[in-house]
Amino acid sequence: MLTGAAIETPWGKIKLWGRLGQQHADVLDAICFEREKKADLEDGRIKLLVDPAKVRRRAGITSGTQFQSILKELEQAVIEIIEPAHIACSGHLIDHIDYAMRSDGTRITRHNPLTGGERALWRVELGKALCKLVAGDIWLGYDPAPIARLDRGIAQAIARHVLSHKTEPRCGWTLDGLIRAVAGEIDEQAMRDRRREARKNSVALADLGIIIDGDRVRRVEQKPDSVEQKPDSVEQKPGAWSKSLGLADTESDT
């Protein structure tokens, strides 16, 4: 549990209270990607209609208990945005999750092919702090499922960083530069560990169109079925939530 931990990135400075790692990013990305409907609330928050079974499947979470635990930790986490000053505030990533209801008080459901019955949809209200942090750019331009399947947190964080850029720097990125961008300043031993972990996922990263070649990282044309695109997706700016929160830990390295 992090208590008031300060995190500085090239995009700003925040403090974090709570437990957040790549699996939390997987679930939140999946919630946003799997939305059936999106509504802007009057207070600046965003409400999504989602199928929890689809969210869990896309995030690659096999345990129902683990899924519930991740959701609770997302609801409990508090972020304080310190910089940039124009969006400074304090609040939650997710404010509220409950069953989606019709105006007549009945639950909104979808057919459950496993049971032949119906399963209830959720209404997820994103926190105002998160909505200010991402400034509307949380709507992913890629399917988060392949990223969730990477078995190293640093590889997941690198993939999110690279895929969030429409264009790459000339000659690509340096591997060490990407690691620092998502993990912050770390000592040489930690850098060696993160390099090794990233390279262990080089084949899976290549399937996402991300090539590690020595000390350089490049993007290549993705395979047609490698990353699903949402029709209304937009490019994420460098302030996207998972990078701004410094979620490059290795909690999900299992």
VODRENBA-78488 format. One record per residue (C-alpha): chain; x, y, z. Coordinates in pm, whole numbers, plus 32768, in hexadecimal, padded with zeros to 4 digits. Layout:
REM VODRENBA-78488
("A"; (X; Y; Z));
...
//
This chain:
REM VODRENBA-78488
("A"; (8000; 8000; 8000));
("A"; (8091; 814C; 7F96));
("A"; (8046; 8272; 807A));
("A"; (8075; 83C7; 7FE0));
("A"; (8189; 834B; 7EFA));
("A"; (81FC; 8462; 7E13));
("A"; (8229; 8404; 7CA5));
("A"; (82CD; 84EE; 7BAC));
("A"; (82BB; 84AF; 7A36));
("A"; (8304; 8586; 7904));
("A"; (818D; 85D4; 78FD));
("A"; (815D; 864E; 7A5F));
("A"; (816B; 85FA; 7BD0));
("A"; (8071; 853E; 7CA5));
("A"; (8051; 8499; 7DF6));
("A"; (7FB4; 8344; 7E15));
("A"; (7F02; 8296; 7F32));
("A"; (7EB2; 812D; 7EE7));
("A"; (7F29; 7FF5; 7E36));
("A"; (7F48; 8012; 7CBB));
("A"; (8005; 7F3C; 7BC3));
("A"; (7FED; 7EBF; 7A60));
("A"; (7EC6; 7DDA; 7AAA));
("A"; (7E04; 7F08; 7B24));
("A"; (7E5C; 7FB5; 79DD));
("A"; (7DEB; 7E7E; 791E));
("A"; (7C96; 7E85; 79C8));
("A"; (7C5E; 7FFB; 79A7));
("A"; (7CCC; 7FF5; 783B));
("A"; (7BDE; 7ED1; 77FE));
("A"; (7ABD; 7F8B; 78A4));
("A"; (7AF5; 80B1; 77BA));
("A"; (7B29; 7FD6; 7686));
("A"; (79F9; 7EF9; 76C4));
("A"; (7906; 8017; 7706));
("A"; (77B6; 7FEF; 7659));
("A"; (774E; 8153; 76A4));
("A"; (77FB; 828A; 772B));
("A"; (7753; 83B3; 77CE));
("A"; (77E9; 84F7; 7853));
("A"; (7760; 8556; 79A9));
("A"; (771E; 86BF; 7A0C));
("A"; (7836; 86C2; 7B0F));
("A"; (7944; 8666; 7A13));
("A"; (7948; 84F0; 7A54));
("A"; (7908; 83E5; 794D));
("A"; (7811; 82C5; 7969));
("A"; (7841; 8181; 78A6));
("A"; (775D; 805A; 7861));
("A"; (782C; 7F19; 7860));
("A"; (7808; 7DA1; 7866));
("A"; (78E1; 7D2C; 798D));
("A"; (791B; 7BD6; 78F0));
("A"; (79AE; 7C75; 77B9));
("A"; (7A87; 7D5E; 788C));
("A"; (7B12; 7C3C; 7956));
("A"; (7B57; 7B6E; 781D));
("A"; (7C04; 7C8A; 7764));
("A"; (7CDA; 7CDF; 7894));
("A"; (7D47; 7B73; 78AC));
("A"; (7CD1; 7B48; 7A13));
("A"; (7C79; 79DB; 7A50));
("A"; (7C1C; 79F1; 7BC0));
("A"; (7AD4; 7A91; 7C25));
("A"; (7B62; 7ADF; 7D7E));
("A"; (7C91; 7B88; 7CE4));
("A"; (7BB0; 7C50; 7BFA));
("A"; (7AE0; 7CD0; 7D1C));
("A"; (7C1A; 7D27; 7DE0));
("A"; (7CA9; 7DF1; 7CBD));
("A"; (7B62; 7EAD; 7C95));
("A"; (7B58; 7F04; 7E08));
("A"; (7CBF; 7F7F; 7DFC));
("A"; (7C6C; 8057; 7CCE));
("A"; (7B45; 80EC; 7D8D));
("A"; (7C15; 8128; 7EC6));
("A"; (7D47; 81C1; 7E22));
("A"; (7D63; 833B; 7E43));
("A"; (7E34; 8417; 7D61));
("A"; (7E98; 857F; 7DA1));
("A"; (7EFE; 8635; 7C65));
("A"; (8000; 873B; 7CC1));
("A"; (8082; 8796; 7B68));
("A"; (801D; 880E; 7A6D));
("A"; (7F72; 8918; 7B3D));
("A"; (7E47; 8949; 7A56));
("A"; (7DC0; 87ED; 7AA9));
("A"; (7E33; 87DD; 7C15));
("A"; (7D38; 871F; 7CEE));
("A"; (7D0F; 85ED; 7DC9));
("A"; (7C25; 84C9; 7D99));
("A"; (7BEA; 8362; 7D2B));
("A"; (7C24; 829D; 7BEC));
("A"; (7ACF; 81F4; 7C08));
("A"; (79BE; 8291; 7CDA));
("A"; (78A6; 8195; 7CC0));
("A"; (784A; 803E; 7C33));
("A"; (76EB; 7FB3; 7C41));
("A"; (75ED; 7EF9; 7B6D));
("A"; (7567; 7FB8; 7A44));
("A"; (73F2; 7FFA; 7A68));
("A"; (72DE; 805F; 797A));
("A"; (71F0; 8177; 79D1));
("A"; (70F0; 8074; 7A45));
("A"; (71E5; 7FEA; 7B47));
("A"; (723F; 7EA8; 7A91));
("A"; (73A7; 7E46; 7A4D));
("A"; (7441; 7E69; 78F5));
("A"; (74BB; 7D11; 788B));
("A"; (755C; 7C54; 776E));
("A"; (753C; 7AE8; 770B));
("A"; (762C; 7A01; 77C1));
("A"; (7691; 78EA; 76D0));
("A"; (772D; 7820; 77EB));
("A"; (75EB; 77FA; 78AF));
("A"; (74E3; 7847; 77AA));
("A"; (7460; 7955; 7892));
("A"; (74A8; 7AC8; 78B9));
("A"; (75C7; 7B80; 795E));
("A"; (75B0; 7CDD; 79ED));
("A"; (7677; 7E00; 7960));
("A"; (772F; 7EFE; 7A37));
("A"; (772B; 8075; 7A45));
("A"; (788B; 80F1; 7A8D));
("A"; (78C3; 825D; 7AEA));
("A"; (7A28; 82CF; 7AB3));
("A"; (7AB2; 83BE; 7BB6));
("A"; (7AC6; 852E; 7B66));
("A"; (7C3B; 852E; 7BB3));
("A"; (7C77; 841E; 7AB2));
("A"; (7BA0; 84D3; 79B1));
("A"; (7C6A; 8612; 79E4));
("A"; (7DB1; 8551; 79D5));
("A"; (7D6F; 84AE; 7887));
("A"; (7CAD; 85D9; 77F9));
("A"; (7BD0; 84F4; 772D));
("A"; (7CEA; 8422; 7697));
("A"; (7CAA; 82E3; 775C));
("A"; (7BE7; 824D; 7636));
("A"; (7CE3; 8155; 75BE));
("A"; (7D4B; 8133; 7455));
("A"; (7DB7; 7FCC; 7492));
("A"; (7D37; 7E8E; 752E));
("A"; (7DCF; 7E72; 768D));
("A"; (7DB4; 7CF3; 768F));
("A"; (7F06; 7CB0; 75E4));
("A"; (7FAC; 7D9B; 76DC));
("A"; (7F06; 7CE7; 77FF));
("A"; (7F9D; 7BA1; 7780));
("A"; (8101; 7C25; 77A4));
("A"; (8194; 7B84; 78DC));
("A"; (827A; 7CA1; 7946));
("A"; (81FC; 7DEB; 79D0));
("A"; (8312; 7EB0; 792A));
("A"; (82BB; 7E1B; 77D6));
("A"; (814E; 7E7C; 7808));
("A"; (81AE; 7FDF; 7866));
("A"; (8297; 7FFF; 773A));
("A"; (8187; 7F7D; 7651));
("A"; (808A; 8079; 76D8));
("A"; (8185; 8193; 76AC));
("A"; (81E4; 8136; 7547));
("A"; (8081; 80EE; 74D3));
("A"; (800B; 823C; 755E));
("A"; (80E4; 82F8; 7463));
("A"; (806E; 8323; 72FF));
("A"; (81D1; 835F; 7289));
("A"; (831A; 82EA; 7317));
("A"; (8457; 83B6; 7349));
("A"; (8551; 83B4; 7230));
("A"; (8616; 826D; 7249));
("A"; (851B; 81F3; 734B));
("A"; (853C; 81F6; 74C3));
("A"; (865D; 8181; 7599));
("A"; (8600; 805D; 7678));
("A"; (8693; 8108; 77AA));
("A"; (85D9; 8249; 7755));
("A"; (848E; 818F; 7743));
("A"; (84D2; 80E1; 788D));
("A"; (8519; 8230; 7935));
("A"; (83E3; 82C8; 7894));
("A"; (82FF; 81C4; 7932));
("A"; (83C0; 8164; 7A6C));
("A"; (846D; 82AA; 7AC8));
("A"; (85D6; 82C8; 7B31));
("A"; (8652; 8176; 7BAD));
("A"; (87A8; 80F3; 7C12));
("A"; (8887; 802A; 7B27));
("A"; (8828; 7ED5; 7BB8));
("A"; (86B6; 7F20; 7B90));
("A"; (86FA; 7F9B; 7A2E));
("A"; (87A9; 7E53; 79D8));
("A"; (8684; 7D90; 7A68));
("A"; (8584; 7E5A; 79A0));
("A"; (864F; 7E33; 785F));
("A"; (8658; 7CBB; 7890));
("A"; (84E2; 7CAA; 78DA));
("A"; (848D; 7D7A; 77A8));
("A"; (8565; 7CA3; 76C5));
("A"; (84C1; 7B65; 774B));
("A"; (837D; 7BED; 76B7));
("A"; (841B; 7C50; 756B));
("A"; (8358; 7B4E; 749F));
("A"; (8209; 7BB3; 7537));
("A"; (8260; 7D24; 750B));
("A"; (82B2; 7CE0; 739D));
("A"; (814E; 7C5B; 7373));
("A"; (80DC; 7DB6; 73E0));
("A"; (81BE; 7E59; 72DE));
("A"; (82CB; 7EB8; 73DC));
("A"; (8429; 7E41; 7388));
("A"; (854B; 7E3D; 747E));
("A"; (868D; 7E48; 73B2));
("A"; (87BC; 7E61; 7492));
("A"; (8796; 7F9F; 7559));
("A"; (868E; 8033; 746E));
("A"; (8515; 8006; 745F));
("A"; (8452; 803A; 731E));
("A"; (82EC; 801E; 72A8));
("A"; (829B; 7F52; 7174));
("A"; (815B; 7F15; 70B6));
("A"; (8075; 7E44; 718D));
("A"; (7FE2; 7CFC; 711F));
("A"; (7E75; 7D1F; 70B0));
("A"; (7DF3; 7C56; 71D8));
("A"; (7EEE; 7CC4; 72DF));
("A"; (7E45; 7DF9; 736E));
("A"; (7CD4; 7E3B; 734D));
("A"; (7C72; 7FA4; 730C));
("A"; (7B3D; 804F; 7399));
("A"; (7A82; 8118; 728F));
("A"; (7A6B; 824D; 736B));
("A"; (7BC2; 8231; 7408));
("A"; (7CB3; 8353; 7420));
("A"; (7E27; 836A; 744E));
("A"; (7E8E; 8377; 75B9));
("A"; (7F5C; 84A8; 7612));
("A"; (8090; 8483; 76EE));
("A"; (7FB7; 84D0; 781E));
("A"; (7EFC; 8388; 7806));
("A"; (7EB0; 82FF; 795C));
("A"; (7F8C; 81CA; 796E));
("A"; (80C6; 828E; 7916));
("A"; (806E; 83BB; 79EB));
("A"; (8047; 82D9; 7B19));
("A"; (8195; 8231; 7ADA));
("A"; (8101; 80D4; 7AC4));
("A"; (823D; 8023; 7A5B));
("A"; (825E; 7F45; 7B8C));
("A"; (8280; 7DCF; 7B74));
("A"; (8163; 7D65; 7C57));
("A"; (80C8; 7C9F; 7B37));
("A"; (8208; 7BE6; 7AE0));
("A"; (8176; 7A8F; 7B13));
//
